[in-house]
Amino acid sequence: MPADIRLVPCLSDNYAVLLHDPATDATALIDAPEATPIIEAVEREGWHIGHILVTHHHADHVQAIPTLKARYGCAVVGPKAEAAGIPGLDVKVVDGDPVAVGTLIGRVLETPGHTAGHVSYLFEAERALFAGDTLFTLGCGRPFECEPPVLWASLQRLRALPDDLDLYSGHEYTLANAAFALSVDPDNPALLAQADRARDLRARGRPTLPSRLGDEKAANPFLRADDPALAAGLGLGGADPAAVFTELRALKSAFKG
């Protein structure tokens, strides 16, 4: 039976995700931004959270852990490198470690950049990638704790994954990301299509997640810093892709559109 995946809007623009295995009734939560909407979603489905899979230590991804752990007795799984910042952490994981949600088996991918110990969770059989704040639809996270080339290396790692994966990110940033992406790559047909799709979904009150990783490879400028045409458009023809990415990320941080 296919996995059940539910997005849970939290705070002003966060998402938590529920991953449920119908074969065993096991359920995991990816990140824990806000307890009340998560509890409401779990109770509505009649599920029980057995594990919380944490991508990184920022408060808007972990602050609901104590409440949820007290209510459900769930085990908290998260990056070993950020153990000090994750409340109630039970299982410290590193790159390549397996994670099980009933019969659903995923693995940990270390994707540093946004934070120094950020991880993503890949469930290949379910065609699902939970990338936290490393990769967004049409965007990427800010490199708060690492230099931009570290984040670029992590994005290249995610880009190498299969096109047919569904990408789940930690925030609803797509419209703002689209506006910036169009400012640096205005004639990209894949980007124009993604932006139109996002505007339509948001106008109907629907999330823009998940997106398809193959679509991100074609449309997301942060996955294309090694595209000569994109570099040339930034006045960086022939530059090292890490330098192009660094410029893109600086431009996005300063973007007011």
C-alpha positions as CSV (number, residue, x, y, z in Angstrom):
1,M,0.0,0.0,0.0
2,P,1.3,3.5,-0.8
3,A,2.3,5.8,2.0
4,D,-0.1,8.5,3.2
5,I,1.6,11.9,3.3
6,R,-0.1,15.0,4.8
7,L,1.1,18.6,4.9
8,V,0.4,20.4,8.1
9,P,0.5,24.3,7.8
10,C,2.1,25.7,10.9
11,L,3.0,29.2,12.2
12,S,2.9,31.8,9.5
13,D,4.5,29.9,6.6
14,N,6.0,26.6,8.0
15,Y,5.0,23.1,7.1
16,A,5.2,20.0,9.1
17,V,4.7,16.7,7.2
18,L,3.0,13.5,8.4
19,L,4.3,10.3,6.9
20,H,2.0,7.3,7.5
21,D,2.5,3.6,6.7
22,P,-1.0,2.0,6.1
23,A,0.5,-1.5,6.4
24,T,1.5,-1.0,10.1
25,D,-0.3,2.2,11.1
26,A,3.0,3.7,12.0
27,T,3.3,7.5,11.6
28,A,6.3,9.8,11.6
29,L,6.3,13.6,11.7
30,I,8.9,15.6,9.8
31,D,9.8,18.6,11.9
32,A,7.7,20.1,14.7
33,P,7.0,23.8,14.2
34,E,3.7,24.1,16.2
35,A,1.9,21.6,18.4
36,T,-1.8,22.6,18.0
37,P,-2.2,22.2,14.2
38,I,-0.1,19.0,14.2
39,I,-2.2,17.4,17.0
40,E,-5.4,18.4,15.2
41,A,-4.2,16.8,12.0
42,V,-3.1,13.6,13.8
43,E,-6.4,13.3,15.7
44,R,-8.4,14.0,12.5
45,E,-6.7,11.1,10.8
46,G,-6.8,8.8,13.8
47,W,-3.1,8.3,13.7
48,H,-0.4,8.3,16.5
49,I,3.0,9.8,16.1
50,G,5.7,7.3,16.7
51,H,8.7,9.3,15.5
52,I,9.7,12.9,14.9
53,L,12.3,13.2,12.1
54,V,14.1,16.5,12.6
55,T,15.9,18.2,9.8
56,H,17.7,20.9,11.8
57,H,17.8,22.8,15.1
58,H,16.1,26.1,14.3
59,A,13.2,26.9,16.7
60,D,10.5,26.9,14.1
61,H,11.3,23.2,13.3
62,V,11.7,21.9,16.9
63,Q,9.8,24.0,19.3
64,A,6.7,21.7,19.5
65,I,8.8,18.6,20.3
66,P,8.3,18.7,24.1
67,T,4.5,19.0,23.8
68,L,4.3,16.2,21.2
69,K,6.7,13.9,22.9
70,A,4.7,14.3,26.2
71,R,1.4,13.5,24.4
72,Y,2.5,10.6,22.1
73,G,5.7,9.3,23.7
74,C,7.4,9.5,20.3
75,A,11.1,9.0,19.6
76,V,12.9,12.0,18.3
77,V,15.4,11.4,15.5
78,G,17.8,14.2,14.3
79,P,21.2,15.1,13.2
80,K,24.0,14.1,15.6
81,A,25.9,17.3,14.7
82,E,23.0,19.4,16.1
83,A,22.1,17.3,19.1
84,A,22.6,20.2,21.6
85,G,19.9,22.2,19.9
86,I,17.2,19.6,19.5
87,P,15.0,19.1,22.6
88,G,14.3,15.5,23.6
89,L,16.6,14.0,20.9
90,D,16.6,10.2,21.3
91,V,18.4,9.0,18.1
92,K,21.4,10.8,16.6
93,V,21.8,10.1,12.9
94,V,24.5,10.7,10.4
95,D,24.8,10.4,6.7
96,G,23.5,7.1,5.3
97,D,21.7,6.0,8.4
98,P,18.4,4.2,7.8
99,V,15.2,5.5,9.3
100,A,12.1,3.2,9.5
101,V,8.5,4.2,9.7
102,G,6.8,0.8,9.9
103,T,7.7,-0.8,6.6
104,L,8.7,2.5,5.0
105,I,12.5,2.7,4.9
106,G,14.3,6.0,4.4
107,R,17.8,7.2,4.7
108,V,19.6,10.2,6.0
109,L,21.4,12.6,3.7
110,E,23.6,15.2,5.3
111,T,22.8,18.5,3.5
112,P,24.7,21.2,5.4
113,G,24.6,24.9,4.5
114,H,21.4,26.4,6.0
115,T,22.7,25.1,9.3
116,A,26.0,23.2,9.8
117,G,24.4,19.9,10.6
118,H,21.2,20.0,8.5
119,V,19.9,16.7,7.2
120,S,17.3,15.6,4.6
121,Y,15.3,12.4,4.6
122,L,15.0,10.4,1.4
123,F,12.3,7.7,1.1
124,E,13.1,6.2,-2.2
125,A,10.3,3.7,-2.5
126,E,7.8,6.4,-1.7
127,R,9.5,8.8,-4.2
128,A,9.6,11.4,-1.4
129,L,12.4,13.8,-0.3
130,F,12.0,15.8,2.8
131,A,14.6,18.6,2.5
132,G,13.7,20.9,5.3
133,D,15.2,24.3,4.6
134,T,18.0,23.2,2.3
135,L,15.9,23.2,-0.9
136,F,12.6,25.0,-1.5
137,T,10.3,25.1,-4.5
138,L,12.1,27.6,-6.8
139,G,14.5,28.6,-4.0
140,C,16.9,27.4,-1.3
141,G,17.7,28.3,2.4
142,R,19.9,31.0,3.6
143,P,23.4,29.8,4.5
144,F,23.3,30.9,8.1
145,E,26.0,28.7,9.6
146,C,28.2,27.8,6.6
147,E,29.7,29.6,3.6
148,P,27.5,29.5,0.5
149,P,29.7,27.0,-1.4
150,V,28.8,24.4,1.3
151,L,25.1,24.9,0.6
152,W,25.8,24.7,-3.2
153,A,27.5,21.3,-2.6
154,S,24.4,20.1,-0.7
155,L,22.1,21.3,-3.5
156,Q,24.2,19.5,-6.1
157,R,23.8,16.3,-4.0
158,L,20.0,16.7,-4.0
159,R,20.1,17.6,-7.7
160,A,21.7,14.2,-8.5
161,L,18.6,12.4,-7.1
162,P,15.9,11.1,-9.5
163,D,13.7,13.5,-11.3
164,D,10.5,11.8,-10.1
165,L,10.9,12.5,-6.4
166,D,8.3,14.7,-4.7
167,L,10.1,17.5,-2.9
168,Y,8.7,18.5,0.5
169,S,10.2,21.6,2.1
170,G,9.9,23.4,5.4
171,H,8.1,26.6,4.2
172,E,5.6,28.1,1.9
173,Y,8.0,30.5,0.2
174,T,7.2,29.7,-3.5
175,L,5.6,33.0,-4.6
176,A,8.5,35.1,-3.2
177,N,11.0,32.6,-4.6
178,A,9.3,32.7,-8.0
179,A,9.5,36.5,-8.1
180,F,13.2,36.4,-7.5
181,A,13.9,33.6,-9.9
182,L,12.1,35.5,-12.7
183,S,14.3,38.5,-12.0
184,V,17.4,36.5,-12.9
185,D,16.0,34.1,-15.4
186,P,12.9,35.7,-17.0
187,D,12.8,33.7,-20.2
188,N,13.0,30.2,-18.8
189,P,9.8,28.4,-19.9
190,A,10.0,25.8,-17.1
191,L,10.2,28.6,-14.5
192,L,7.4,30.5,-16.1
193,A,5.2,27.4,-15.9
194,Q,6.2,26.8,-12.3
195,A,5.4,30.4,-11.3
196,D,2.0,30.2,-13.0
197,R,1.2,26.9,-11.2
198,A,2.2,28.4,-7.9
199,R,0.1,31.6,-8.4
200,D,-2.9,29.4,-9.3
201,L,-2.5,27.1,-6.3
202,R,-2.1,30.0,-3.8
203,A,-5.1,31.8,-5.3
204,R,-7.1,28.8,-4.5
205,G,-5.7,28.6,-0.9
206,R,-3.7,25.4,-1.7
207,P,-0.1,24.7,-0.9
208,T,2.5,24.7,-3.6
209,L,4.2,21.6,-2.1
210,P,5.2,19.1,-3.1
211,S,7.0,20.0,-6.3
212,R,8.7,17.5,-8.6
213,L,12.5,17.4,-8.3
214,G,12.8,17.2,-12.1
215,D,10.8,20.5,-12.4
216,E,13.1,22.1,-9.8
217,K,16.2,21.1,-11.8
218,A,14.8,22.9,-14.9
219,A,13.3,26.0,-13.1
220,N,15.1,26.6,-9.8
221,P,18.1,29.0,-10.4
222,F,19.8,27.8,-7.2
223,L,20.1,24.3,-8.8
224,R,21.5,25.8,-12.0
225,A,24.5,27.9,-10.8
226,D,26.7,25.8,-13.2
227,D,24.4,26.7,-16.2
228,P,26.6,29.0,-18.5
229,A,23.6,30.9,-19.7
230,L,22.4,31.8,-16.2
231,A,26.0,32.8,-15.2
232,A,26.3,35.0,-18.3
233,G,23.0,36.7,-17.4
234,L,24.4,37.6,-14.1
235,G,27.6,39.0,-15.7
236,L,29.6,36.1,-14.4
237,G,30.3,34.2,-17.6
238,G,33.1,31.7,-17.1
239,A,33.0,32.0,-13.3
240,D,33.2,29.1,-10.9
241,P,29.7,27.8,-10.2
242,A,30.2,28.2,-6.5
243,A,30.9,31.9,-7.1
244,V,27.8,32.1,-9.3
245,F,25.8,30.5,-6.5
246,T,27.2,32.8,-3.9
247,E,26.1,35.8,-6.0
248,L,22.7,34.3,-6.5
249,R,22.2,33.8,-2.8
250,A,23.4,37.3,-2.0
251,L,21.0,38.8,-4.6
252,K,18.1,36.8,-3.2
253,S,18.8,38.0,0.3
254,A,18.8,41.6,-0.9
255,F,15.8,41.2,-3.2
256,K,12.8,43.5,-2.5
257,G,10.5,42.5,-5.3
